[in-house]
Amino acid sequence: MAIRACDELPFGLSWTIDEPMERTSHALAHDGRVWIVDPVDDGDAIERARALGEPAAVLRLLDRHGRDADAVAARLGVPLLDVPDAVPDSPFHVVPLLRRRWWREVALWWPQRRALVVPEAVGTGAMFTGGGARVGVHLLLRLRPPRTLAAFAPEHLLVGHGPGVHGPDTPAALSEALHRSARDLPRVLVGLPRAVRGGG
C-alpha cells in the first residue's frame, strides 16, 4: 500500500491511497485537537496527523468504511465514533445522508471553514466521475442522488474516494454533480472498466 497524494490543508491533512478505489482519509484540526476521518492506516500520514494537535476521536462516517478506524483509534487511545449523530466538543455539524439497512452514511459540515466532508455519496475518483467531471455521485445513488447536499456551498469538499476540491468553484462542481447525476450515468458506466483497471 502506497500513498498517491498527501494534501496539506489550511485546517488539516488528507491522504489518498494509490489504488483504483482511491480511498482518501482526513485529519481535521481545530483549537489544538485533531479528528481523524475514515482512516486508512499509513504510519507517516498518521504521525503527520498527530502533529496537528491532540487526537480527539476517530470518525467513521459510513457504516461499511471499516478501513483501519478501529486500529487507529485503539493506537491513539481515543474513541471511535461510528456513523455518529453528533461529534461532541467539535466545530462540526453532522449531516444525515442515508439511513438504509444496507447503507448508513453521514457527512460533516464545518461552517467556519465552509468545509464539507462526504465519505461515499459523492466522490472525485474516476470510479465516481468516469473521468469527465470534477465531482460525481456514487453509481448506486445516481438515479436518486442525496439532495441534502444541495443545501451546502462548500469552499472545500473532502471525499472518501479521490482528491479534495477547493476554491470558489467548488459549490458549482457539487451542484453540477447532483444535477447531472442520472443524465451522466451512461458515460460513467462506459468509463468504469478503465477506472477499475486504474487507468481513469
C-alpha positions, 0 to 999 in steps of 0.5 A: 500500500502506497500513498498517491497524494498527501494534501496539506490543508489550511485546517488539516491533512488528507491522504489518498491511497494509490489504488483504483478505489482511491480511498482518501482519509482526513485529519481535521484540526481545530483549537489544538485537537485533531479528528481523524476521518475514515482512516486508512492506516499509513504510519507517516500520514498518521504521525503527520496527523498527530502533529496537528494537535491532540487526537480527539476521536476517530470518525467513521462516517459510513457504516461499511468504511471499516478501513483501519478506524478501529486500529487507529483509534485503539493506537491513539487511545481515543474513541471511535465514533461510528456513523455518529449523530453528533461529534461532541466538543467539535466545530462540526455539524453532522449531516444525515445522508442515508439511513438504509439497512444496507447503507448508513452514511453521514457527512460533516459540515464545518461552517467556519471553514465552509468545509464539507466532508462526504465519505461515499455519496459523492466522490472525485475518483474516476470510479465516481466521475468516469473521468469527465467531471470534477465531482460525481455521485456514487453509481448506486445513488445516481438515479436518486442522488442525496439532495441534502447536499444541495443545501451546502456551498462548500469552499472545500469538499473532502471525499472518501474516494479521490482528491479534495476540491477547493476554491470558489468553484467548488459549490458549482462542481457539487451542484453540477454533480447532483444535477447531472447525476442520472443524465451522466450515468451512461458515460460513467458506466462506459468509463468504469472498466478503465477506472477499475483497471486504474487507468481513469 
